[in-house]
């Protein structure tokens, strides 16, 4: 009976690790290096976080069917408009199914989205960053470390996010 319990415990633990996307290295936390991740733009061109190394990146995971995602789109667009010239690269990663490019483009048009959108129908971003749901947002510093994580809709006036953006996007002193 003890062997069966131990095997059951091992199987449960393995299932939890598989579901959370953990590979034995743990869930990415604030302060950790952002994991390697890539997807494709809507035009099919492959892109990755490695392409953005040295830039400050706000990575937002969302979907067109997600009501809280709809609520945060105007705030994300405001953040993009206010900070792009200062060096912020905002990336929206949609986890909508394959074959939904028309719906995604319509969604972007409806909400006036002008920042970079990547499409990840296999939801690799969810397992790579161990997200629990959408929307989830990460601020990644120029050094590639996760500076901030937020589950739920982002607000353009979030004091902690804006403090970190000001700190990260400040001109280098000479």
C-alpha positions in Angstrom: 0.0 0.0 0.0 2.9 2.4 0.8 4.3 2.0 -2.7 1.0 2.8 -4.3 0.7 5.9 -2.2 4.2 7.0 -3.1 3.6 6.4 -6.8 0.3 8.3 -6.6 2.1 11.2 -4.9 4.8 11.2 -7.6 2.2 11.2 -10.4 0.3 14.1 -8.7 3.5 16.1 -8.4 4.4 15.4 -12.0 0.9 16.5 -13.1 1.2 19.8 -11.1 4.6 20.5 -12.6 3.2 19.8 -16.1 0.2 22.0 -15.6 2.2 25.0 -14.1 4.8 24.8 -16.9 7.5 24.2 -14.4 10.6 22.4 -15.7 12.2 21.8 -12.3 13.6 25.3 -12.3 10.5 26.8 -10.7 8.0 29.5 -11.7 9.6 32.7 -13.0 9.5 35.3 -10.2 10.2 39.0 -10.0 14.0 39.4 -9.9 14.6 36.3 -12.0 15.9 36.4 -15.6 12.9 36.2 -18.0 12.7 32.8 -19.6 13.5 32.4 -23.3 10.3 32.8 -25.3 9.2 33.3 -28.9 6.1 33.4 -31.0 5.0 34.9 -34.3 3.7 38.2 -35.4 0.3 38.2 -37.2 2.2 38.2 -40.5 3.8 34.9 -39.5 7.2 36.3 -38.9 8.9 34.7 -35.9 9.9 36.9 -33.0 11.4 36.4 -29.6 12.3 38.2 -26.4 15.9 37.6 -27.4 15.3 40.0 -30.3 14.4 42.7 -27.7 17.3 42.1 -25.4 18.6 45.4 -24.0 15.1 47.0 -24.2 12.5 47.5 -21.5 9.6 45.2 -22.4 6.0 45.2 -21.1 4.8 41.7 -22.0 1.0 41.4 -21.8 -0.7 38.0 -22.2 -4.3 38.3 -23.4 -7.1 36.9 -25.6 -9.9 38.4 -27.6 -12.5 36.4 -25.7 -11.3 37.7 -22.3 -13.5 40.4 -20.9 -10.8 41.8 -18.4 -8.4 41.9 -21.4 -10.9 44.1 -23.2 -11.1 46.4 -20.2 -7.3 46.8 -20.0 -6.7 47.5 -23.7 -7.2 51.3 -23.5 -4.8 51.5 -20.5 -2.2 49.4 -22.4 -2.5 51.7 -25.4 -2.1 54.8 -23.1 1.0 53.2 -21.6 2.4 52.5 -25.1 1.7 56.1 -26.3 3.2 57.6 -23.1 6.4 55.5 -23.0 7.3 54.2 -26.5 9.4 57.3 -27.2 11.2 56.8 -23.9 12.1 53.2 -24.9 9.3 50.9 -23.8 8.5 48.1 -26.1 5.0 46.9 -25.4 4.2 43.4 -26.6 0.7 41.9 -26.5 0.8 38.1 -26.8 -2.6 36.7 -27.8 -3.3 33.1 -26.9 -6.3 32.9 -29.3 -6.6 29.7 -31.3 -4.9 29.2 -34.7 -6.9 30.6 -37.6 -8.3 33.6 -35.7 -6.0 36.2 -37.2 -9.0 38.1 -38.7 -10.7 38.3 -35.3 -7.4 39.4 -33.7 -7.0 42.1 -36.3 -10.6 43.3 -35.8 -10.0 43.4 -32.0 -6.8 45.5 -32.5 -8.7 47.9 -34.7 -11.7 48.1 -32.3 -9.4 49.1 -29.4 -6.9 51.1 -31.4 -4.0 48.9 -30.6 -0.8 50.2 -32.2 1.8 48.2 -30.2 3.4 45.0 -31.2 1.1 41.9 -31.1 2.4 38.3 -31.2 0.2 35.3 -31.8 0.8 32.2 -29.7 -2.1 29.7 -30.4 -0.2 26.9 -28.7 0.0 29.0 -25.5 3.7 28.4 -25.0 3.8 31.8 -23.2 1.5 30.3 -20.5 3.7 27.4 -19.8 7.0 29.4 -20.2 5.9 32.1 -17.7 3.6 29.8 -15.7 0.7 32.1 -16.0 -2.6 31.1 -14.3 -4.9 33.0 -16.7 -5.3 36.1 -18.8 -4.6 38.9 -18.6 -1.2 38.6 -17.0 1.6 41.1 -17.6 5.3 41.2 -17.0 7.7 44.1 -17.0 11.1 42.9 -18.2 14.1 45.2 -17.6 16.9 46.0 -20.1 19.0 43.5 -18.2 16.4 40.7 -19.0 15.1 40.4 -15.4 11.5 40.4 -14.5 10.8 43.6 -12.6 7.0 43.4 -12.1 4.3 40.9 -12.6 0.5 41.6 -12.5 -2.4 39.2 -12.8 -5.6 40.9 -14.0 -6.2 44.0 -16.0 -3.4 46.6 -16.0 -4.1 50.2 -15.2 -2.2 53.0 -16.9 -2.0 54.8 -13.6 -0.7 51.9 -11.5 1.8 53.6 -9.2 4.2 50.7 -8.9 4.3 50.0 -12.6 4.9 53.7 -13.3 7.6 54.0 -10.7 9.4 51.1 -12.3 8.9 52.5 -15.8 10.3 55.9 -14.7 13.3 54.1 -13.1 13.9 51.8 -16.1 13.3 54.4 -18.8 15.3 57.2 -17.2 18.1 58.5 -19.4 21.5 57.1 -18.5 23.5 59.6 -16.4 26.9 60.4 -17.7 
